[in-house]
Amino acid sequence: MTSGKGGVGKTTVTAALGRKLARAGSRVVLVDADVGLNNLDVVTGAERRVVYDIGDVLAGRCRAFQALVADSESSLRILPSSRDCLSISAQAFSQVIASLPDFDFALIDCPAGIELGFHRAVSAADEAIVVVTPSASSIRDADKVLSLLKSYPLKDASLVVNRVRPDLVRKGETLSAGEIGGLMRTPVIGVIPEDDAVTVYQQLGTFPIDSPSDRAYAYLAQNVIERTKTFHDVAFRRRLFRFRA
C-alpha cells in the first residue's frame, strides 16, 4: 500500500481494507513499514496494546508472531514499527515479513515518498496498490511511484482513488476516478468518496458503518479477494439512485 504524496489517506485505506478483508473471513496482518512516522497502530486504536514492534524482532527480543497486536474490531493482526528501527535494511525487513505466520493477506503500509523507506517496503511486496487523490500534485507523485514500481518484479499494480467529491467532479473542477485511471494507464480497483465521518470515528480507532466510504471499502475488498478489477463508484451510484427515485 503506497502513494507518492503524504496525506492522501494511505494508512486509513490500509486499515479499513484490512478490516473488510478480515470480516470477510480472510487471515490478515497489517505491517507498519513507516518506521519514521509510524501511526498504523494509532489509526486502528491499538497503540496502548503494543508491547513489541519490528525493532524488537530485529534485536532478537521477541519472535515476529509475538509482536503482533490483535485488532479490537476484527480478527486481523497488526505488526507495529518504531523509530528505533530507522536503519533496518530491505533484506532484514523482508526476512521479518517472511517469518510471519501464515496469512492470506499481508498489507504493508509503505511510507510516503520515494526514499529509502519506500524501496525497503516494496522489496518485500508481491503486489502494489497505489493510493491517490484527485489533486494534481497527488496524481503527479503517484505517477512517479508507478514508474518506480516497474523496476520491481511485482505481479500487479492498481489504484485506489481516495477522497473523491462527486460535486467537484460534476463541476469539472477535479478529474473523476475513471479519468485518473485512464490518465495513469492503471486499473482503478477502489473509489473512496470523501466522508467526514471517517475523521470523527478515527479518534476512536474505528470507521463508520454503512456510510458511503464503508460501502466503497466493501467493493475494494471484494476486488482484492476475488482478484478482479471491477470499477465501482459508490458516490455516483448513490446519486443516480436518488435521482431515479
C-alpha positions as CSV (number, residue, x, y, z in Angstrom):
1,M,0.0,0.0,0.0
2,T,1.9,3.1,-1.2
3,S,1.4,6.6,-2.5
4,G,3.7,9.3,-3.9
5,K,2.3,12.1,-1.7
6,G,1.8,12.1,2.0
7,G,-1.6,13.0,3.5
8,V,-3.7,11.1,0.9
9,G,-5.2,8.7,3.4
10,K,-3.0,5.7,2.6
11,T,-2.8,4.4,6.2
12,T,-6.6,4.9,6.6
13,V,-7.2,2.9,3.4
14,T,-4.8,0.2,4.6
15,A,-6.6,-0.2,8.0
16,A,-10.1,0.0,6.5
17,L,-9.3,-2.5,3.7
18,G,-7.7,-4.8,6.2
19,R,-10.7,-4.9,8.4
20,K,-13.0,-5.6,5.5
21,L,-10.8,-8.5,4.4
22,A,-10.8,-9.9,7.9
23,R,-14.5,-9.6,8.3
24,A,-14.9,-11.5,5.1
25,G,-13.1,-14.4,6.6
26,S,-9.5,-13.8,5.4
27,R,-6.5,-14.0,7.7
28,V,-5.0,-10.6,7.6
29,V,-1.9,-8.8,9.0
30,L,-1.2,-5.1,8.7
31,V,2.5,-4.2,8.7
32,D,3.6,-0.7,9.5
33,A,6.7,-0.1,7.3
34,D,6.7,3.7,8.0
35,V,9.3,3.5,10.7
36,G,9.8,7.2,10.9
37,L,6.2,8.4,11.2
38,N,4.5,5.1,12.3
39,N,0.8,5.5,13.1
40,L,-0.9,2.4,11.9
41,D,-1.4,1.4,15.5
42,V,-3.0,4.8,16.2
43,V,-5.4,4.6,13.3
44,T,-6.6,1.2,14.4
45,G,-6.8,2.2,18.1
46,A,-4.2,-0.4,19.1
47,E,-1.4,1.9,20.3
48,R,-2.0,1.1,24.0
49,R,-1.7,-2.6,23.4
50,V,1.6,-2.6,21.7
51,V,4.3,-4.5,23.6
52,Y,6.8,-5.3,20.9
53,D,7.5,-3.9,17.5
54,I,9.6,-4.7,14.4
55,G,12.6,-3.2,16.2
56,D,12.3,-5.8,18.9
57,V,12.0,-8.6,16.4
58,L,15.2,-7.4,14.7
59,A,17.0,-7.2,18.0
60,G,16.0,-10.7,18.9
61,R,13.9,-9.7,21.9
62,C,10.9,-11.5,20.5
63,R,9.7,-13.5,17.6
64,A,7.6,-11.9,14.8
65,F,4.4,-13.6,16.0
66,Q,4.9,-12.2,19.5
67,A,5.0,-8.7,18.2
68,L,1.6,-9.0,16.5
69,V,-1.2,-6.9,18.1
70,A,-4.8,-8.1,18.0
71,D,-7.3,-5.7,16.4
72,S,-10.3,-4.9,18.7
73,E,-12.7,-4.6,15.7
74,S,-11.9,-7.7,13.7
75,S,-9.7,-10.8,13.6
76,L,-6.8,-9.0,11.8
77,R,-3.3,-8.6,13.4
78,I,-1.0,-5.6,13.4
79,L,2.8,-5.5,13.3
80,P,3.8,-2.1,14.6
81,S,7.1,-0.3,14.0
82,S,9.0,2.4,15.8
83,R,11.8,5.0,15.4
84,D,14.2,2.5,16.9
85,C,14.4,0.6,13.6
86,L,15.1,3.5,11.2
87,S,18.3,1.8,9.9
88,I,16.5,-1.5,9.0
89,S,17.7,-2.8,5.7
90,A,15.4,-4.0,2.9
91,Q,16.8,-7.6,3.4
92,A,16.1,-7.6,7.1
93,F,12.6,-6.2,6.6
94,S,11.8,-8.9,4.0
95,Q,13.0,-11.5,6.5
96,V,10.6,-10.2,9.1
97,I,7.7,-10.4,6.7
98,A,8.7,-13.9,5.6
99,S,8.8,-15.0,9.3
100,L,5.2,-14.0,9.9
101,P,2.6,-16.8,10.5
102,D,0.5,-17.9,7.5
103,F,-1.8,-15.1,6.4
104,D,-4.0,-14.7,3.4
105,F,-3.1,-11.1,3.1
106,A,-0.2,-9.0,4.5
107,L,-0.9,-5.3,3.8
108,I,2.4,-3.3,4.1
109,D,1.7,0.3,4.9
110,C,4.5,2.0,2.9
111,P,5.9,5.4,3.9
112,A,5.0,8.3,1.7
113,G,7.6,9.5,-0.9
114,I,10.2,7.5,-2.9
115,E,13.1,7.5,-0.4
116,L,14.8,4.5,1.3
117,G,11.7,3.6,3.3
118,F,9.7,3.2,0.1
119,H,12.2,0.8,-1.5
120,R,12.5,-1.1,1.7
121,A,8.8,-1.7,1.9
122,V,8.3,-2.5,-1.8
123,S,11.1,-5.0,-1.8
124,A,9.0,-7.2,0.5
125,A,5.8,-7.0,-1.5
126,D,4.3,-9.1,-4.3
127,E,1.8,-6.6,-5.5
128,A,1.2,-2.8,-5.1
129,I,-1.9,-0.7,-4.5
130,V,-1.2,3.0,-5.1
131,V,-3.5,5.4,-3.2
132,V,-4.1,8.7,-5.0
133,T,-6.4,11.6,-4.5
134,P,-7.9,13.8,-7.4
135,S,-5.4,16.6,-6.7
136,A,-2.9,17.4,-9.4
137,S,0.1,17.0,-7.1
138,S,-1.1,13.6,-5.8
139,I,-1.6,12.4,-9.4
140,R,1.8,13.5,-10.5
141,D,3.6,11.9,-7.5
142,A,1.6,8.7,-7.8
143,D,2.6,8.5,-11.5
144,K,6.3,8.7,-10.4
145,V,5.7,5.9,-8.0
146,L,4.1,3.7,-10.7
147,S,7.1,4.3,-12.8
148,L,9.4,3.2,-10.0
149,L,7.3,0.1,-9.3
150,K,8.1,-1.2,-12.8
151,S,11.7,-1.8,-11.7
152,Y,10.4,-4.4,-9.2
153,P,9.2,-7.9,-10.0
154,L,5.7,-7.2,-8.8
155,K,2.8,-9.4,-10.0
156,D,0.4,-6.5,-10.2
157,A,-0.2,-2.8,-9.6
158,S,-3.5,-1.0,-9.3
159,L,-5.0,2.3,-8.0
160,V,-7.3,3.3,-5.2
161,V,-8.7,6.8,-5.7
162,N,-9.4,8.3,-2.3
163,R,-11.4,11.3,-1.1
164,V,-13.5,11.7,-4.2
165,R,-16.0,14.6,-4.2
166,P,-18.8,14.0,-6.8
167,D,-19.9,17.6,-6.6
168,L,-16.4,18.8,-7.8
169,V,-16.3,16.1,-10.4
170,R,-19.7,17.2,-11.9
171,K,-18.5,20.8,-12.0
172,G,-15.4,19.8,-13.8
173,E,-13.1,21.1,-11.0
174,T,-11.4,17.7,-10.4
175,L,-10.9,14.6,-12.5
176,S,-13.2,11.6,-12.0
177,A,-11.7,8.3,-10.8
178,G,-12.1,6.8,-14.2
179,E,-10.3,9.7,-15.8
180,I,-7.4,9.3,-13.3
181,G,-7.1,5.6,-14.1
182,G,-7.1,6.3,-17.8
183,L,-4.5,9.1,-17.4
184,M,-2.2,6.8,-15.4
185,R,-2.9,3.7,-17.5
186,T,-3.6,1.7,-14.4
187,P,-6.8,-0.1,-13.3
188,V,-8.8,1.5,-10.5
189,I,-10.0,-1.2,-8.0
190,G,-11.3,1.2,-5.4
191,V,-13.1,4.6,-5.4
192,I,-13.5,6.0,-1.9
193,P,-15.7,9.1,-1.5
194,E,-14.9,11.9,0.8
195,D,-16.5,11.1,4.1
196,D,-16.3,13.5,7.1
197,A,-17.4,10.7,9.4
198,V,-14.1,8.9,8.9
199,T,-12.2,11.7,10.6
200,V,-14.6,11.7,13.6
201,Y,-14.7,7.9,14.0
202,Q,-10.9,7.6,13.7
203,Q,-10.5,9.3,17.0
204,L,-11.9,6.1,18.4
205,G,-9.8,3.8,16.3
206,T,-12.8,2.7,14.2
207,F,-14.6,3.5,11.0
208,P,-18.3,4.5,10.2
209,I,-20.6,1.6,9.4
210,D,-23.0,1.7,6.4
211,S,-21.6,5.0,5.1
212,P,-20.6,5.8,1.5
213,S,-17.0,5.1,2.4
214,D,-17.9,1.8,4.2
215,R,-19.7,0.5,1.1
216,A,-16.8,1.6,-1.1
217,Y,-14.3,-0.3,1.1
218,A,-16.5,-3.4,0.7
219,Y,-16.2,-3.2,-3.1
220,L,-12.5,-2.7,-2.8
221,A,-12.1,-5.8,-0.5
222,Q,-14.2,-7.8,-2.9
223,N,-11.9,-6.9,-5.8
224,V,-8.8,-7.8,-3.7
225,I,-10.3,-11.2,-2.6
226,E,-11.6,-12.2,-6.0
227,R,-8.6,-10.7,-7.8
228,T,-10.9,-8.7,-10.0
229,K,-10.8,-5.1,-11.2
230,T,-14.4,-4.2,-11.3
231,F,-15.0,-0.4,-11.2
232,H,-17.4,0.7,-8.5
233,D,-18.0,4.4,-7.9
234,V,-20.3,4.4,-4.9
235,A,-20.8,8.2,-4.7
236,F,-22.2,8.5,-8.2
237,R,-24.3,5.3,-8.0
238,R,-25.9,6.7,-4.9
239,R,-26.6,10.0,-6.6
240,L,-28.1,8.2,-9.6
241,F,-30.3,6.0,-7.5
242,R,-31.7,9.1,-5.6
243,F,-32.4,10.8,-8.9
244,R,-34.4,7.9,-10.3
245,A,-36.3,7.6,-7.1
